[in-house]
Amino acid sequence: MMPSALLILAFTMGLVANRTTLCAVMAVDEMRSKRKAKILASFGKVILWALAVSILLRWLGDFVPIHSARYALNYHAILGGILLGIGAVCNGGCALHTLIRLGRGDLGMLISVLGMAASVWLITQTNIHIPDYLQASEIPDIDIAPTYLKAMKTLLTLWIVVEFFRLFRGFKLTQWKQHLFANRYRLSSAAAILGICNGVLFTIIGTWTYTYTLITSITELMTQHESPSLFSPLLLLSLSLTLLLGIAASAIQKRNFLIAFRPSKSWIGYLVGGTLMGLGAQLIPGGNDVLLFNSIPELSPHAIPAYISMLLGIAISLQIKQRFLK
């Protein structure tokens, strides 16, 4: 029953992802053009929900098998974040948004995924030594003093209570269908569902997102290294495909699912962007989906600096793109 329950969580995340703004490029563009950070704040809430769920599950029982690598901060992570940001702008969306667009029927995003795969091939064929998923030196878990851990749990609990009050204030049970099938979810509601579902997934499985599965699967196939995950590659692939299926199902229900596979000049940007995102993901290691859903909630020291570097890369690239288009 466990795999089935995990697949349901991934499917739910797909349903929600298609009904909210889940793109780092859009988050940075919102800050630049509107001087607001609502999308970025929702990312923070996703992380807090996942962290709270993870702490609760680990407190309830030691039976939870965990494998989520933690890495020390180094210049590779910073460089990888910048490449990730530049690639996201070239691609027209980050790694998360790429999957959402693919689920909506934009098959041009397969070019972006092909670019990510090409970057893995390039690294393995040229034998460039970078700290990818199968080579990076992991660091042990943080030994947090009981006093600080208790304080963190208390603050998270208070935040959850306040957030629950905000989410359900004015909620009417008779309008559940209206809320469930709304064209767009509130950022806070979407963040809560995504964070809770992901908190269960990454606590039980560890790193599971599609860029991780793509990179490790190709690297394992080409180098004969064993995958670091404690779970079968088939389960990880099933989770990614189920997430994609959830996005597609949501798009069909909203009637915005449209198969599009017409060659255009934008495909060049998809290929370049996907390749840069793939290279950045291997340097960090992790795409922005890994950083958001796994590494930051796991409190990996490299994660937040890498994510900030990605946002900086997006901001600089958007500025250059804007001037170039003018």
C-alpha positions as CSV (number, residue, x, y, z in Angstrom):
1,M,0.0,0.0,0.0
2,M,2.9,2.4,0.6
3,P,3.8,2.9,-3.1
4,S,0.2,3.5,-3.9
5,A,-0.1,6.1,-1.2
6,L,3.1,7.9,-2.4
7,L,1.8,7.9,-6.0
8,I,-1.4,9.5,-4.8
9,L,0.6,12.2,-3.1
10,A,2.6,12.9,-6.3
11,F,-0.7,12.9,-8.4
12,T,-2.2,15.5,-5.9
13,M,0.9,17.7,-6.3
14,G,0.5,17.6,-10.0
15,L,-3.2,18.6,-9.7
16,V,-2.3,21.6,-7.6
17,A,0.9,22.6,-9.5
18,N,-1.3,23.3,-12.6
19,R,-3.5,25.6,-10.6
20,T,-0.9,27.8,-9.1
21,T,2.2,29.8,-10.1
22,L,5.2,27.5,-9.6
23,C,8.0,29.2,-11.6
24,A,11.1,30.9,-10.3
25,V,11.3,33.0,-13.4
26,M,7.8,34.4,-12.8
27,A,8.7,35.0,-9.1
28,V,11.7,37.1,-10.1
29,D,9.8,38.9,-12.8
30,E,7.1,39.7,-10.3
31,M,9.7,41.3,-8.0
32,R,11.2,43.3,-10.8
33,S,8.0,44.6,-12.4
34,K,5.5,44.8,-9.5
35,R,7.9,45.1,-6.6
36,K,6.1,42.3,-4.9
37,A,7.2,38.8,-3.7
38,K,4.0,36.9,-3.4
39,I,5.2,33.9,-5.5
40,L,8.5,33.8,-3.8
41,A,6.8,33.9,-0.4
42,S,4.6,31.0,-1.4
43,F,7.8,29.0,-2.1
44,G,8.9,29.8,1.4
45,K,5.6,28.4,2.7
46,V,6.1,25.2,0.7
47,I,9.4,24.8,2.4
48,L,8.0,25.5,5.9
49,W,5.1,23.1,5.5
50,A,7.5,20.3,4.2
51,L,9.9,21.0,7.1
52,A,7.1,20.8,9.7
53,V,5.7,17.6,8.3
54,S,9.2,16.1,8.1
55,I,9.9,16.9,11.8
56,L,6.5,15.5,12.8
57,L,7.1,12.2,10.9
58,R,10.6,11.7,12.3
59,W,9.3,12.4,15.8
60,L,6.5,9.9,15.4
61,G,8.7,7.0,14.5
62,D,12.3,5.9,13.6
63,F,10.9,3.5,11.1
64,V,10.9,6.1,8.4
65,P,13.7,5.2,5.9
66,I,15.4,8.4,4.8
67,H,17.9,9.1,2.1
68,S,18.3,12.8,1.3
69,A,21.9,13.9,0.7
70,R,23.2,17.0,2.4
71,Y,26.2,18.8,0.8
72,A,28.6,21.4,2.0
73,L,28.6,24.9,0.4
74,N,31.2,25.5,-2.2
75,Y,31.7,27.6,-5.3
76,H,30.2,24.8,-7.5
77,A,26.8,25.4,-5.9
78,I,27.0,29.1,-6.6
79,L,28.1,28.7,-10.2
80,G,25.5,26.0,-10.7
81,G,22.7,28.2,-9.4
82,I,23.7,31.0,-11.8
83,L,23.7,28.6,-14.7
84,L,20.4,27.2,-13.6
85,G,18.9,30.8,-13.6
86,I,20.4,31.7,-17.0
87,G,19.1,28.4,-18.5
88,A,15.6,29.0,-17.0
89,V,15.3,32.4,-18.8
90,C,16.6,30.9,-22.1
91,N,14.0,28.1,-21.7
92,G,11.2,30.4,-20.8
93,G,10.7,28.8,-17.4
94,C,12.5,26.9,-14.6
95,A,12.7,23.2,-14.3
96,L,9.4,23.0,-12.4
97,H,7.6,25.1,-14.9
98,T,9.0,23.0,-17.7
99,L,7.2,19.9,-16.3
100,I,4.0,21.9,-15.9
101,R,4.1,23.1,-19.5
102,L,4.8,19.5,-20.6
103,G,1.8,18.3,-18.6
104,R,-0.4,20.9,-20.3
105,G,0.6,19.4,-23.7
106,D,3.5,21.6,-24.8
107,L,5.7,18.9,-26.2
108,G,8.3,21.4,-27.1
109,M,9.4,21.0,-23.5
110,L,10.7,17.6,-24.4
111,I,13.5,19.6,-26.2
112,S,14.4,21.1,-22.8
113,V,14.4,17.7,-21.2
114,L,16.6,16.5,-24.0
115,G,19.0,19.4,-23.3
116,M,19.2,18.3,-19.6
117,A,20.0,14.7,-20.8
118,A,22.6,16.0,-23.2
119,S,24.4,17.9,-20.4
120,V,24.6,14.6,-18.4
121,W,26.1,12.9,-21.5
122,L,28.5,15.7,-22.0
123,I,29.8,15.5,-18.5
124,T,30.2,11.7,-18.5
125,Q,31.8,11.6,-21.9
126,T,34.4,14.4,-21.2
127,N,35.1,13.0,-17.7
128,I,34.9,16.5,-16.2
129,H,35.1,16.1,-12.5
130,I,32.2,17.9,-10.8
131,P,30.3,17.0,-7.7
132,D,27.3,15.3,-9.3
133,Y,24.8,13.1,-7.5
134,L,27.0,10.1,-7.6
135,Q,30.3,11.7,-6.7
136,A,29.6,14.5,-4.3
137,S,30.9,14.2,-0.7
138,E,27.9,14.1,1.6
139,I,28.1,15.7,5.0
140,P,26.4,14.3,8.2
141,D,23.2,15.6,9.6
142,I,23.2,18.8,11.6
143,D,23.5,18.2,15.3
144,I,21.1,20.8,16.6
145,A,21.1,21.4,20.3
146,P,17.9,20.3,22.0
147,T,17.1,23.9,23.1
148,Y,17.3,25.2,19.6
149,L,15.4,22.2,18.2
150,K,12.6,22.8,20.7
151,A,12.5,26.5,19.8
152,M,12.3,25.7,16.1
153,K,9.5,23.2,16.7
154,T,7.6,25.7,18.8
155,L,7.9,28.4,16.2
156,L,6.8,26.0,13.4
157,T,3.8,24.9,15.4
158,L,2.7,28.5,16.1
159,W,3.1,29.3,12.4
160,I,1.1,26.2,11.4
161,V,-1.8,27.2,13.7
162,V,-1.8,30.8,12.4
163,E,-1.6,29.5,8.8
164,F,-4.5,27.0,9.3
165,F,-6.6,29.9,10.7
166,R,-5.9,32.0,7.7
167,L,-6.6,29.2,5.2
168,F,-9.9,28.1,6.7
169,R,-11.2,31.6,7.7
170,G,-14.5,32.1,5.9
171,F,-14.4,28.6,4.4
172,K,-17.8,27.0,3.8
173,L,-18.1,23.2,3.6
174,T,-21.0,23.6,1.1
175,Q,-18.6,25.3,-1.3
176,W,-16.0,22.5,-1.4
177,K,-16.5,21.7,-5.1
178,Q,-16.1,25.4,-6.0
179,H,-12.8,25.4,-4.1
180,L,-11.6,22.1,-5.4
181,F,-12.2,22.9,-9.1
182,A,-11.2,26.5,-9.0
183,N,-9.3,27.6,-12.0
184,R,-6.5,29.0,-9.8
185,Y,-5.7,28.2,-6.2
186,R,-4.7,30.8,-3.7
187,L,-0.9,30.8,-3.3
188,S,-1.3,30.0,0.5
189,S,-3.6,27.1,-0.2
190,A,-1.5,25.7,-2.9
191,A,1.7,26.0,-0.8
192,A,0.0,24.1,2.1
193,I,-1.0,21.2,-0.1
194,L,2.3,21.0,-2.0
195,G,4.3,21.4,1.2
196,I,2.4,18.7,3.1
197,C,2.5,16.2,0.2
198,N,6.1,16.8,-0.5
199,G,7.0,16.6,3.2
200,V,5.7,13.1,3.4
201,L,7.4,12.1,0.1
202,F,10.9,13.5,0.9
203,T,10.8,12.2,4.5
204,I,10.0,8.6,3.4
205,I,11.9,8.5,0.1
206,G,14.4,11.3,0.2
207,T,15.3,13.1,-3.0
208,W,12.6,12.1,-5.6
209,T,12.0,14.9,-8.0
210,Y,12.2,14.5,-11.8
211,T,15.5,16.3,-12.5
212,Y,17.1,14.1,-9.8
213,T,15.6,10.9,-11.4
214,L,16.6,12.0,-14.9
215,I,20.2,12.9,-14.0
216,T,20.9,9.9,-11.7
217,S,19.3,7.4,-14.1
218,I,21.3,8.5,-17.1
219,T,24.5,8.7,-15.1
220,E,24.0,5.3,-13.6
221,L,23.3,3.9,-17.1
222,M,26.5,5.4,-18.6
223,T,28.9,5.0,-15.7
224,Q,27.6,1.8,-14.1
225,H,27.4,3.5,-10.7
226,E,24.6,2.4,-8.4
227,S,21.9,4.9,-7.7
228,P,22.3,6.5,-4.2
229,S,18.6,6.1,-3.6
230,L,17.3,3.4,-1.3
231,F,14.3,3.0,-3.5
232,S,14.1,1.4,-7.0
233,P,14.6,3.7,-10.0
234,L,11.2,2.4,-11.2
235,L,9.4,3.9,-8.1
236,L,11.2,7.3,-8.6
237,L,10.3,7.3,-12.3
238,S,6.7,6.4,-11.4
239,L,6.5,9.3,-9.0
240,S,7.7,11.7,-11.7
241,L,5.3,10.3,-14.3
242,T,2.4,10.4,-11.8
243,L,3.2,14.0,-11.0
244,L,3.1,14.7,-14.8
245,L,-0.2,12.8,-15.1
246,G,-1.7,14.9,-12.3
247,I,-0.8,18.1,-14.2
248,A,-2.3,16.7,-17.4
249,A,-5.5,15.6,-15.6
250,S,-5.9,19.1,-14.0
251,A,-5.3,20.7,-17.4
252,I,-7.9,18.5,-19.1
253,Q,-10.4,19.3,-16.3
254,K,-9.7,23.0,-16.8
255,R,-9.9,22.6,-20.6
256,N,-6.5,24.1,-21.1
257,F,-4.8,20.9,-22.2
258,L,-3.6,21.4,-25.8
259,I,-1.1,19.3,-27.7
260,A,1.5,21.6,-29.3
261,F,4.5,20.3,-31.2
262,R,5.1,22.9,-33.9
263,P,8.8,23.5,-34.6
264,S,9.9,27.1,-34.0
265,K,12.9,29.3,-33.2
266,S,12.0,29.0,-29.5
267,W,13.1,25.3,-29.6
268,I,16.7,26.6,-29.8
269,G,16.1,28.4,-26.5
270,Y,14.6,25.3,-25.1
271,L,17.6,23.2,-26.0
272,V,20.2,25.8,-24.8
273,G,18.1,26.4,-21.6
274,G,17.7,22.8,-20.8
275,T,21.4,22.1,-21.3
276,L,22.4,25.0,-19.0
277,M,19.9,23.9,-16.4
278,G,21.2,20.3,-16.6
279,L,24.8,21.5,-16.2
280,G,23.7,23.7,-13.2
281,A,21.8,20.9,-11.7
282,Q,24.9,18.7,-11.7
283,L,27.1,21.4,-10.2
284,I,24.8,22.3,-7.3
285,P,23.8,19.3,-7.2
286,G,20.0,19.6,-7.9
287,G,17.6,21.5,-10.1
288,N,15.4,24.1,-8.5
289,D,12.8,21.3,-7.9
290,V,15.3,19.4,-5.8
291,L,16.3,22.6,-4.0
292,L,12.8,23.6,-3.2
293,F,11.3,20.2,-2.4
294,N,14.3,18.4,-0.9
295,S,17.5,20.2,-0.2
296,I,16.2,23.3,1.6
297,P,13.7,21.5,3.8
298,E,16.5,19.0,4.6
299,L,18.6,22.1,5.8
300,S,21.5,21.2,3.4
301,P,24.1,24.1,3.8
302,H,24.5,24.4,0.0
303,A,20.8,24.8,-0.8
304,I,19.8,28.3,0.1
305,P,22.9,30.0,-1.3
306,A,22.4,28.0,-4.6
307,Y,18.8,29.0,-4.8
308,I,19.7,32.7,-4.2
309,S,22.3,32.4,-6.9
310,M,19.7,31.0,-9.3
311,L,17.4,33.9,-8.5
312,L,20.3,36.3,-9.2
313,G,21.1,34.5,-12.5
314,I,17.4,34.9,-13.5
315,A,17.3,38.6,-12.6
316,I,20.5,39.4,-14.5
317,S,19.3,37.3,-17.6
318,L,15.9,39.0,-17.6
319,Q,17.5,42.4,-17.4
320,I,19.8,41.6,-20.4
321,K,16.9,40.0,-22.3
322,Q,14.8,43.1,-21.8
323,R,17.5,45.5,-23.0
324,F,18.3,43.2,-26.0
325,L,14.6,43.1,-27.0
326,K,14.4,46.9,-26.9
